[in-house]
Amino acid sequence: MPLRIRRLLVAAALLVTAALTTQIALGRNKDKAAPGETVRVPMDARKRAVHALNRLTFGPRPGDAERVTQMGVDKWIELELHPDKIDDSALDARLAPFRTLRMGTKEIVENFPPDQLIKQIADGKASLPQDPTKRAVYEAQLQRYEDKQERKDKDKDKASKSVATADSSQPADPEQTRRREERRHSNLRTQELLDQPPAERMKEILEMSPEDRQTIATTAKGAKADALMEGMSPQQKETVMALNNPEQVVVNELTQAKLLRAIYSERQLDEVMTDFWFNHFNVFINKGADRYLLTSYERDAIRPHVLRKFEDLLVATAKSPAMLFYLDNWLSVGPDSEIALGIVPHQPHRRGHGPSPNSRPQRPRGNKARQASGLNENYGRELMELHTLSVNGGYSQKDVTEVAKVFTGWTLDQPKQGGDFRFEPRMHEPGDKIVLGHRIKEHGEKEGLEVLHLLAHNPNTAHFISQKLAMRFVSDNPPAALIDRMTKTFLKKNGDIREVLRTMFKSPEFWSPEAYRAKVKTPLEFIVSAVRASGAQVDDARALVGTLNNMGMMPYGMQPPTGYSMKADVWVNSSALLGRMNFALGLAAGKIRGVKIDSAGGATGGASEVASELTTDAQQTLAALENSLLSGDISKQTHDTISKQLEDPKISQRRLDDPKRPPNIAAITGLILGSPEFQRR
């Protein structure tokens, strides 16, 4: 799409979005519509299908509304509540190249070594692997580490010497000259590799010196890197990418998989709930070892429990290495624990050597006994404030401290090397604890399980979880009566998440006309729904991940434990809306890298397929696309604004000498995908 046309389209889109920004932000949906708003009427069968698809999935695909209407909305919802009955083999095939998704954490660390492991090899504390493919990755990282250390030494050496004031007559820096020569050499070698078949290309890479491999890995980026990996197997591609940055391979596969699951999974409610619970039990991907721990966290702690008992989900997250590392509970030591007091572990008694078998280790006295305890309250506080009771859940600071003591000893074996959960008695605070008025008797690891059970069955937890679910599926400010009914179900069914959802999905509040398209999409929901609605084919999701990052919602990238907000006011502002419009126009025009668009200029199987049945009438094309992408749910103001733009020949593509020329389908599609109506679900 030419730049001048794109600018025109953005200007036209801003006319639409500016007029209705307030409407979006407030989620205003009334029976009596304000000028330009859509009148809310009771839902017929098709609207029920569209509403269910907008709430239980990441957005309808072409033909979904008809399919759900034919099946029956209630029957379809019940099927979504039992994802094990839905075939998802097509998604599995898409994810098959991402090997890290199926690896345990230790296996990920072994195949994609972190800096700590490379440092151990450099220090002679660990050995290089024997497998030639793995060894190539390790050697490249070892070379990078040694180069970095060498540069540090040179910088220190320069700083320690008095350097005369530089002048223009000084010779060029030898280091800069060397680097330029390396880049030139690397470019030549890369071009030589590109001229070879993939198998020979990979063979030669493995036979290179560590220096050459490391240089090529750092200089072959973007399109050049893609060309280098063209035709290679998934494992070979991983190896080439890992030569430059092993950690990033793990992160890339996890983040791309999140987008692909949301776009292509047939088990849509399962994916929506996985995203919901991950956000609820948030862990930040860029905190050290969590880059490696997060794959298992989502796969093993979150995903299996998203529609089951809340207590099981709570225990799984509490014991997860990712959560223990993120909130530092693995380092928490009880003030009176053996480790804090410096008590030497009891050794087996040998006759004639040392104290008798009945003697107890003595606590140290003086300064050692007064050393900092190392008690960490992070997890105890977030467990009650964010995971269970809520900020107004009726607990005190004393409860936070007591819960923190309960979870001392819940730790990890070498988390940066993929270690798993273990309970360490010597870190655990001895004695009984009082939590929310309940006495938790001294019982080691079982104390934590008792507290989790207590919190999982607390009425405040039931209310808080029900409220958050209603916020996700009904409205930013869900009705109190609905929350109360969901809370009762939660308590009656022992926290059965599926039953709580069923109560909500059968409620009159869920099906109220006021709920229809009342929720503003988050950036994730907007991007995924646009791809699904357009029928675009995603071969490489990295550009979509990057767009999410630019929109402020990087997958797994929320640093505070609160997770990303579900409410409209966080995501609606002029800059955000402009970003969404630019994405919509780029998607429709085929400008998103890794997303396939057909030759007609529209997305494959979606908008262009509908519009291709039309001929030269731009208004008919607009109407058809409104029906396809929005089920006809578009306000008069938005329709009139887009319709007016069709009069411009640059958008309509109308020419006096070619009256049969079809309208610019991509432009119209982009304007609809960027409209306020599409940004709501």
Rosetta blueprint (number, residue, H / E / L):
1 M L
2 P L
3 L H
4 R H
5 I H
6 R H
7 R H
8 L H
9 L H
10 V H
11 A H
12 A H
13 A H
14 L H
15 L H
16 V H
17 T H
18 A H
19 A H
20 L H
21 T H
22 T H
23 Q H
24 I H
25 A H
26 L H
27 G L
28 R L
29 N L
30 K L
31 D L
32 K L
33 A L
34 A L
35 P L
36 G L
37 E L
38 T L
39 V L
40 R L
41 V L
42 P L
43 M L
44 D L
45 A H
46 R H
47 K H
48 R H
49 A H
50 V H
51 H H
52 A H
53 L H
54 N H
55 R H
56 L H
57 T L
58 F L
59 G L
60 P L
61 R L
62 P L
63 G L
64 D H
65 A H
66 E H
67 R H
68 V H
69 T H
70 Q H
71 M H
72 G L
73 V H
74 D H
75 K H
76 W H
77 I H
78 E H
79 L H
80 E H
81 L L
82 H L
83 P H
84 D H
85 K H
86 I L
87 D L
88 D L
89 S H
90 A H
91 L H
92 D H
93 A H
94 R H
95 L H
96 A L
97 P L
98 F L
99 R H
100 T H
101 L H
102 R H
103 M L
104 G L
105 T H
106 K H
107 E H
108 I H
109 V H
110 E H
111 N H
112 F L
113 P L
114 P L
115 D H
116 Q H
117 L H
118 I H
119 K H
120 Q H
121 I H
122 A H
123 D L
124 G L
125 K L
126 A L
127 S L
128 L L
129 P L
130 Q L
131 D L
132 P H
133 T H
134 K H
135 R H
136 A H
137 V H
138 Y H
139 E H
140 A H
141 Q H
142 L H
143 Q H
144 R H
145 Y H
146 E H
147 D H
148 K H
149 Q H
150 E H
151 R H
152 K H
153 D H
154 K H
155 D H
156 K H
157 D H
158 K H
159 A H
160 S H
161 K L
162 S L
163 V L
164 A L
165 T L
166 A L
167 D L
168 S L
169 S L
170 Q L
171 P L
172 A L
173 D L
174 P H
175 E H
176 Q H
177 T H
178 R H
179 R H
180 R H
181 E H
182 E H
183 R H
184 R H
185 H H
186 S H
187 N H
188 L H
189 R H
190 T H
191 Q H
192 E H
193 L H
194 L H
195 D L
196 Q L
197 P L
198 P H
199 A H
200 E H
201 R H
202 M H
203 K H
204 E H
205 I H
206 L H
207 E H
208 M L
209 S L
210 P H
211 E H
212 D H
213 R H
214 Q H
215 T H
216 I H
217 A H
218 T H
219 T H
220 A L
221 K L
222 G L
223 A H
224 K H
225 A H
226 D H
227 A H
228 L H
229 M H
230 E L
231 G L
232 M L
233 S L
234 P H
235 Q H
236 Q H
237 K H
238 E H
239 T H
240 V H
241 M H
242 A H
243 L H
244 N H
245 N L
246 P H
247 E H
248 Q H
249 V H
250 V H
251 V H
252 N H
253 E H
254 L H
255 T H
256 Q H
257 A H
258 K H
259 L H
260 L H
261 R H
262 A H
263 I H
264 Y H
265 S L
266 E L
267 R L
268 Q H
269 L H
270 D H
271 E H
272 V H
273 M H
274 T H
275 D H
276 F H
277 W H
278 F H
279 N H
280 H H
281 F L
282 N L
283 V L
284 F L
285 I L
286 N L
287 K L
288 G L
289 A L
290 D H
291 R H
292 Y H
293 L H
294 L H
295 T H
296 S H
297 Y H
298 E H
299 R H
300 D H
301 A H
302 I H
303 R H
304 P H
305 H H
306 V L
307 L L
308 R L
309 K E
310 F H
311 E H
312 D H
313 L H
314 L H
315 V H
316 A H
317 T H
318 A H
319 K H
320 S L
321 P H
322 A H
323 M H
324 L H
325 F H
326 Y H
327 L L
328 D L
329 N H
330 W H
331 L H
332 S L
333 V L
334 G L
335 P L
336 D L
337 S L
338 E H
339 I H
340 A H
341 L H
342 G L
343 I L
344 V L
345 P L
346 H L
347 Q L
348 P L
349 H L
350 R E
351 R L
352 G L
353 H E
354 G L
355 P L
356 S L
357 P L
358 N L
359 S L
360 R L
361 P L
362 Q L
363 R L
364 P L
365 R L
366 G H
367 N H
368 K H
369 A H
370 R H
371 Q L
372 A L
373 S L
374 G L
375 L L
376 N L
377 E L
378 N H
379 Y H
380 G H
381 R H
382 E H
383 L H
384 M H
385 E H
386 L H
387 H H
388 T L
389 L L
390 S L
391 V L
392 N L
393 G L
394 G L
395 Y L
396 S L
397 Q H
398 K H
399 D H
400 V H
401 T H
402 E H
403 V H
404 A H
405 K H
406 V H
407 F L
408 T L
409 G L
410 W E
411 T E
412 L E
413 D L
414 Q L
415 P H
416 K H
417 Q H
418 G L
419 G L
420 D L
421 F E
422 R E
423 F E
424 E L
425 P H
426 R H
427 M H
428 H L
429 E L
430 P L
431 G L
432 D L
433 K E
434 I E
435 V E
436 L L
437 G L
438 H E
439 R E
440 I E
441 K L
442 E L
443 H L
444 G L
445 E H
446 K H
447 E H
448 G H
449 L H
450 E H
451 V H
452 L H
453 H H
454 L H
455 L H
456 A H
457 H L
458 N L
459 P H
460 N H
461 T H
462 A H
463 H H
464 F H
465 I H
466 S H
467 Q H
468 K H
469 L H
470 A H
471 M H
472 R H
473 F H
474 V L
475 S L
476 D L
477 N L
478 P L
479 P L
480 A H
481 A H
482 L H
483 I H
484 D H
485 R H
486 M H
487 T H
488 K H
489 T H
490 F H
491 L H
492 K H
493 K L
494 N L
495 G L
496 D E
497 I H
498 R H
499 E H
500 V H
501 L H
502 R H
503 T H
504 M H
505 F H
506 K L
507 S L
508 P L
509 E L
510 F L
511 W L
512 S L
513 P H
514 E H
515 A H
516 Y L
517 R L
518 A L
519 K L
520 V E
521 K L
522 T L
523 P H
524 L H
525 E H
526 F H
527 I H
528 V H
529 S H
530 A H
531 V H
532 R H
533 A H
534 S H
535 G L
536 A L
537 Q E
538 V E
539 D L
540 D L
541 A L
542 R H
543 A H
544 L H
545 V H
546 G H
547 T H
548 L H
549 N H
550 N H
551 M L
552 G L
553 M L
554 M L
555 P L
556 Y L
557 G L
558 M L
559 Q L
560 P L
561 P L
562 T L
563 G L
564 Y L
565 S L
566 M L
567 K L
568 A H
569 D H
570 V H
571 W H
572 V L
573 N L
574 S H
575 S H
576 A H
577 L H
578 L H
579 G H
580 R H
581 M H
582 N H
583 F H
584 A H
585 L H
586 G H
587 L H
588 A H
589 A L
590 G L
591 K L
592 I L
593 R L
594 G L
595 V E
596 K E
597 I E
598 D L
599 S L
600 A L
601 G L
602 G L
603 A E
604 T L
605 G L
606 G L
607 A H
608 S H
609 E H
610 V H
611 A H
612 S L
613 E L
614 L L
615 T L
616 T L
617 D L
618 A H
619 Q H
620 Q H
621 T H
622 L H
623 A H
624 A H
625 L H
626 E H
627 N H
628 S H
629 L H
630 L H
631 S L
632 G L
633 D L
634 I L
635 S L
636 K H
637 Q H
638 T H
639 H H
640 D H
641 T H
642 I H
643 S H
644 K H
645 Q H
646 L L
647 E L
648 D L
649 P H
650 K H
651 I H
652 S H
653 Q L
654 R L
655 R E
656 L L
657 D L
658 D E
659 P L
660 K L
661 R L
662 P L
663 P L
664 N L
665 I H
666 A H
667 A H
668 I H
669 T H
670 G H
671 L H
672 I H
673 L H
674 G L
675 S L
676 P L
677 E L
678 F L
679 Q L
680 R E
681 R L
